[in-house]
Amino acid sequence: MTDPHFETLLKQARAALLSHPQTQDFCAFPDDVTPQAVVPFHAPCADYLARETGLFSDRYAGLRDAFVAAGPVATWRETYKGTGIGKHFMDRFGCYCLIGKDGAYISAQMFAWVVYMPAHLHYPWHHHPAEEMYLVIAGEAEFMREGASPEVLRAGDTCFHASNQPHAMETHDHPVMALVMWRNGFDTPPVLSEVAQAG
């Protein structure tokens, strides 16, 4: 049986994606979403989220609150474990899957994660074969993509990353929360980019 927290989160995520033209252009909400078992895994970032007070959002307050509420029963990811990215980042960067591997649901059409970063955190340059769309749901962050100027995005803003396009993100005085979608290339996780070494 699917935890009610995930049912609420899926409902809120679906409503947000269906209401936004950029996310709809990226990928229609999947029609093959199937529940699957979740083994909760706690990571330090979950504690940061539980204490967070700066995630301002009028547009997606329900989605933000559903993300936070599902935190205690989610499988928090350690995407960059063993890469040398550092404990400071690993303890603060929060991510768990809603649709996809280790998520409460699975789909062959789209993967979806929720991502949280507290203030003053740099997410280093990285890339992956999957095409990606970020939808900011609370707070703000500076988004960087190879070949584009950096831009500060807030709730309702989106950022698209093409296949293997290096990208990075940084929070300044505010935290950020985003819904992240992948299409194609599900089997290869993110890897740190050479761009990170260059600047």
QUIPE-V489529 format. One record per residue. N is the residue number from 1. PHI is phi in whole degrees, 0 to 359 (none if undefined). Layout:
BEGIN
<<N/PHI> <N/PHI>>
END
This chain:
BEGIN
<<1/none> <2/287> <3/300> <4/304> <5/298> <6/286> <7/298> <8/295> <9/296> <10/297> <11/298> <12/292> <13/295> <14/299> <15/298> <16/295> <17/291> <18/287> <19/269> <20/243> <21/297> <22/292> <23/290> <24/293> <25/294> <26/291> <27/194> <28/299> <29/300> <30/298> <31/259> <32/240> <33/295> <34/233> <35/294> <36/215> <37/292> <38/241> <39/256> <40/302> <41/222> <42/267> <43/229> <44/306> <45/301> <46/297> <47/290> <48/299> <49/297> <50/298> <51/264> <52/293> <53/235> <54/254> <55/274> <56/289> <57/192> <58/268> <59/286> <60/234> <61/301> <62/295> <63/292> <64/302> <65/293> <66/291> <67/300> <68/296> <69/295> <70/278> <71/308> <72/294> <73/249> <74/271> <75/264> <76/291> <77/270> <78/240> <79/305> <80/252> <81/300> <82/83> <83/261> <84/84> <85/291> <86/105> <87/295> <88/303> <89/289> <90/300> <91/286> <92/249> <93/283> <94/252> <95/204> <96/219> <97/270> <98/260> <99/236> <100/136> <101/303> <102/69> <103/269> <104/287> <105/221> <106/229> <107/209> <108/273> <109/258> <110/202> <111/253> <112/217> <113/235> <114/247> <115/236> <116/227> <117/225> <118/289> <119/297> <120/62> <121/228> <122/254> <123/265> <124/298> <125/301> <126/206> <127/205> <128/195> <129/297> <130/295> <131/284> <132/223> <133/229> <134/262> <135/241> <136/288> <137/246> <138/196> <139/70> <140/200> <141/202> <142/268> <143/257> <144/233> <145/225> <146/299> <147/89> <148/221> <149/284> <150/300> <151/215> <152/272> <153/244> <154/232> <155/309> <156/97> <157/275> <158/233> <159/217> <160/256> <161/240> <162/289> <163/303> <164/60> <165/278> <166/299> <167/209> <168/211> <169/210> <170/214> <171/263> <172/247> <173/274> <174/229> <175/282> <176/217> <177/226> <178/216> <179/260> <180/242> <181/243> <182/242> <183/228> <184/64> <185/66> <186/293> <187/278> <188/249> <189/285> <190/297> <191/230> <192/292> <193/266> <194/298> <195/305> <196/299> <197/285> <198/274> <199/151>>
END
